[in-house]
Amino acid sequence: MRLFGTEKLPKGPSFRSARLICKDLGCSSLEFKAPAPRPAFGGRWEEEPGSVDLNSPARFELAETWDKKVIEGMRWQRLYSNNWRFNGFPIIQPRVGYLSCFVDVHAVDGLPINESLFDFSVLANQVLTNRELCIYARTEEGYTEAALDVNPDLWPDVLGPVNSQWLNKHGNDWLYIEEQQLTDTAYAINWISPITHQHYVCFRFVIRRYSIEGPNAYRIEERVRPDTFLDLMHQIMDSVKLELCEEMKVERDRIRTIEPSERRPVIEFTPEQLKVAKHVLYMSSFRKSEDGDDRWSSGMERLAPREEVEAFLDERVKFKPLPGSYPRGEIIYNRVPVLPITRLLDSQPQSSLEEKVNF
């Protein structure tokens, strides 16, 4: 056991101090273990009630798109939240990042009478729809040739779903998906499992890492590895026990025997989305300016080599089965339209770059 962390492998809380968390969902019960909060920036954590009423719509929040528009037929309620600081070497690197954990129950209203979230394909499609509207459709203005361009390219903020797969934990099947940020250093992972015909539970883990040398999605990988953050996430998920009531168990088993198969449908980005993501990741791969840099002429020189960025993303999005993973079945692709990149430039005006590179 390491006494201190480093910038490369920061140290988080010990799972040996984890407490049992219990949630009564009415039709099911949820138990898992988690360490006490050790927040990076304060805040209020673990204040959610111990029980929820799935049949009370007033307790749910209306789901919203990334640009704050209400999504008809989607609601959610927070069950649990926590945040843990990860430290490097004391004094020198007091805070290298943090891991946040959010546990929500989602309600999907208006499903056709012959559809149920216990159906693997129905759940995968509903999760993908939620992520498309809330995450994948988000765009940012790209960098343009003109300092004042009234019609800049719009670049995606996230590539996903990545590494989608189904796993079995303590008798329940979970849909696992990752999301790759293209500009900043966030890294999100979701674990989803149905609890009724129209409700599912989602564990969402967000890893945020810091380094003045790596302030973007590509450079941060050179400075701060995600391994210790992921170790804590897996320890939490290995402790999860989701117990459905007998009625829901019968319904789940009935639906899943209609088309029995070891293969599960998965959700994934398209080749076209990956191509655009490579460009956005490359254009965001600035390193910190150094004393030898000319402020007005070295902006593009601070970018990583394009071929290295593309190789990194190709490796990052490869399917990597986790223990207990089922064989992959049909691939359901992300349906967010691909916005064209019209300015694949080898050079950029410094007026548009300096805002991005001078931290």
Buried (B, 14 or more C-beta within 10 A) or exposed (E): EEEEBBBBBBBBBEBEEBEEBEBEBBBBBBBBBBBEBBBBEEEEBEEBEEEBBBEEEEEBEEBBBBEEEEBEBBBBBBBBBBBBBBBBBEEEBEEBBBBBBBBBBBBBEEBEEEBBBBBBBBBBBBBBBBBBBBBBBBBBEBBBEEEEBEEBBBBBBBBBBBBBBBBEBEEBBBBBBBBBBBBBBBBBBBBBBBBBBBBBBBBBBBBBBBBEEBBBBBBBBBBBBBEBBBBBBBBBBEBBBBBBBEEBBEBBEEBBEEEEEEEBBBBBBBEEBBEBBBBBBBBBBBBBBEEEBEEEEBBBEBBBEBEEBBEBBEEBBEEEEEEEBBEBBEEBBBEBEBBEBEBEBEEBBBEBBEEBBEE
